[in-house]
């Protein structure tokens, strides 16, 4: 299916199951064609009308310029309006920050909010994102080097060692990752590498090693769940706790045995329990 966002951009989405609408917001490089999406919809479609969509610039969705975070919020609003005017929203990683910003802008349309590891860097528990991070990504894309943009993301945002990134560039993810959740193959990531700057714009003010802006999301009073993997780095926990402390109706939960590459089999039951 498709909806048309406020600026005329076509947003492609899939809808699976019956029940209350639940919109799933991907993080960087994700799209609804990922093999992981089928697992999400199989698990959540038994309880909700699960909506997975291609964020603008990815997959079958359009990409009208210039980009602004507000346009992605309008995309979420168009999806909500298409499925009845209100919905639950769940976001992961930078998609969790986008979901938060949507909740701030659309407080009457989002009934509950579930977030997995918004990557806030609020202290010195890890290096902040470089100040010119978005500009580096834009320069790589402008030079026709999408693979370099992916590498910038991997090494500077995710802090993956360069030698391991080299392995990822030159082998299938099945060869590099023997077990657990695997990222898309490198060629697939290059297809949406131009959208890494979009996620950078969404997140960069919150990945600077500074406290969260006070009361930024305090106007959203609906129930909110912020989840962090038990095996994840300290900065995820610090940021989640600070967010929960700053929202009126939020709770913090640790998902034991998980890290940033969370398994749908582990996360889905938590979402179902909270949203139901």
N, C-alpha and C positions, 0 to 999 in steps of 0.2 A: 504494500500500500504506500501511498505518498500523501503528504500534506504540503501546503504552501505556507512558508513562514512570512512574517510581516514585510520583509524586504523583497519578497518574490522568490526566494530560494526554495527549491524543491527538496524536501526531506523524506527519505525512504525509510520505511519501518516494517517490521513484522509483528504480528499479534498472535499469541498462542494461548489457548485456554479460556476459561470463563471465570467470572468473579470480578472483584474490584480491580481497577486498572493499576498496574505497577510498571513504571517507566524505569529502565535500567540505563544508566549513563556511564559509558565507557571512559577509561582514562586514555592516556597517550597511545597512539597507534592502533587502538582497538577498532573493530568494525563488526557489523552483524554477520559477516561471512566467516568470521573466525570459528574454528571447530568448537571452541569453548561455548559459543553462544547456544548451540543446540543443547548442550548439557544444562545450561541455565534455564532455557525454556521448558525442557522436559521436567525439571525439578519444580519450577515455580508455576508452570502452567496448570498444574493440578490444583492450585489454590487461588490463582489470580489470573487476570487477563494480562499476561506478561508482554511488554512491548520492548523490543530491542530495535535500535535505529542506528543508521549511519550518521554520525555527526557531520556537520557541513565540511565539505572537502574530501570526504571519505566515501568509498564504495559507490553507491548509486545516488547519493545526495549531491546537490549542487553546491556552489561555492562563490556566491556573489561577493564582490569586493566593494569597499575595503572591509577587512575583518575587524570585528569588535566583539568583546565578550558579550555585550548586550544583544548581539544578533543570535548568539547561541542560547541565551535565555529566552528569546522570542521563539526559537525553534522548539524548545521544551514546552512553552506555552501553547504553540500550535498543536503539538502532540496531545497535550492535556485536553484542549478544546475538542480535538477530533475524537477522543474516547469518552466524552461526557462532561467535561468541564472541571473535573477534579481527579486527583490520582495520588497514589503513593509514589515516591521517588527514591531510588537507591543509586548511589554513585560510588565508584571506586577510584582511589588515587586522585589524580587531577580532576577526574570526573566527579569525585566527591566534593571538591571545591566548587566546581561548576554547579552541582546540585544545591550546595549551600547558597550560592549567589542567586540561583533561581528561587529558592525558598524565601530569600530576603525580598525579592522583587514580586513574588506571587504568593504571599502568605495565605490567601484565602483559597487558592487552587491546589495546594499541596497538603494532603491530609496527615501524612506522616513522612518522616525523612530518616533513611538508614544510610550510614556512611561507613565505608571501609577504608581506613588509613588515608585520610587527607594528609598530604605530605607537608605539613607545616614545620618549618624550621624556626623555632622561637628562641633558641638559646645556642650555646656553643657545643651541643652534643654531636653536631656534624657540621662540615663546612657549608656555608650558604651557597645558593646558586650564584654563579658569576654575574656581575652587573650587566655584562654585554652578552648574556646567554642568548636572548632572542635575536640579537643582531648577528651573532655567529651563525645561528640556524638560517636566518634569511640570506646571509651571504653565501652559504653552501648551496642553498636551493637556487639562488640567482645564478650561480656559476655552473648549474647543471650537475651537482654532486649530491644527490639525495642520500647515498650511502654514507657520505661524510656527515650529513645532518643527523642520521641515525647514530653514528658513532659519537658525535658531540652529546647527544641525549644520553647514550649509555654511559659515557665516561664522566660527564660533568653533572648530570642530574641523578643518575643511579649510582655513580661512583664504582662502576664495574671496571676492573683492571683492563688496561689496553690489550694485553696479550690474550685475555679471554674474549674480548670483543673481536679480535682478529680471528679466533676460532669460529665465532658465530658468523662472521662474514664469509667464511670459506667452507662451511659444512652445513648440513641440515640440522635443525634444532633437535631432531631425534637423535642425531649422533652426538651433539654437544651436551644435551640434558638427558641423562639415562633414565631419570624418574622425575615425578612431580609435574607441576604445571609448566608447560613449555610456551615460550613466546612464538609468534608467527615466524615463518622463515624469513630470512633477510630480504629476499626479493619482494615479499609482500609488505614488509615494513617500509621499503623504499617507495612503494606506491603511494603511501600516505605520509611520507616524511615531511612534505610541505606543511602539514598541519601540526607538527611539533612546535612551531612557533606560536600557534594558537594556544596550545596548552601552556606554553611558557608565559604568554600574556595573562592567562587566567591565574597562574600560580605565583608569578615572580614576586609580587608584593608580600607574599606570605612565606617565602622561602629565603628571606634575607637575614635570618638570625636575629630578628627583632620580635618583641611580644606582639600578639595578635591585636588588631585595632579594637579598643574596648567597645563593647556593646554593638559591634557591627551586625551581628545576627540576632540580637536580643529581641527584635520585633517579631521573630518567628516563634510562636508559642505552642505550636503543635508538637506532639511527642517526637523526639529525635533520639536515635541510637547511634553512637559512635563506637566502632569496633576496631580493635587492633590485634594483630596476631601475637601470640605469646612468644614466638621466636623472632619477632621484628625488632629493629633497632630502637634504641631508647628515644630518639627524637620523635618517632611516631607516637609513642606513649605520652611524651611531654606535650606535644601539640594537641592530642586528643583530650587530655585532661584539661588543658587550658580552654579549649573550645567548650567542653561540657560545663566548666565553671562559669562561662560567660553567657550561657543560654539558659532560659527560664525553665525548660522542660526537656532536658537532655540527660542521657545516662551513658556511662562508659562501660565497655565490656571487653574482656580479653578472650580471644579465641585460641585456646591452647593448641600447640602443635603446628600453627600456621605462621607464615611470614607474608611479605608483600604479594607474592605470587600465590594468592589464596586458592584453595580448591573449592569449586562449587559444591561438592558433596559436603564440605565442612561448613560453608557459609550459608547455604540455602536454608537449612533448618532454623538457624538463628533469625534470618529474615522472616521466615514463615511465622515463627513464634511471636516476634515483635509486631509485625504488621497485622497479624490476625487478632 
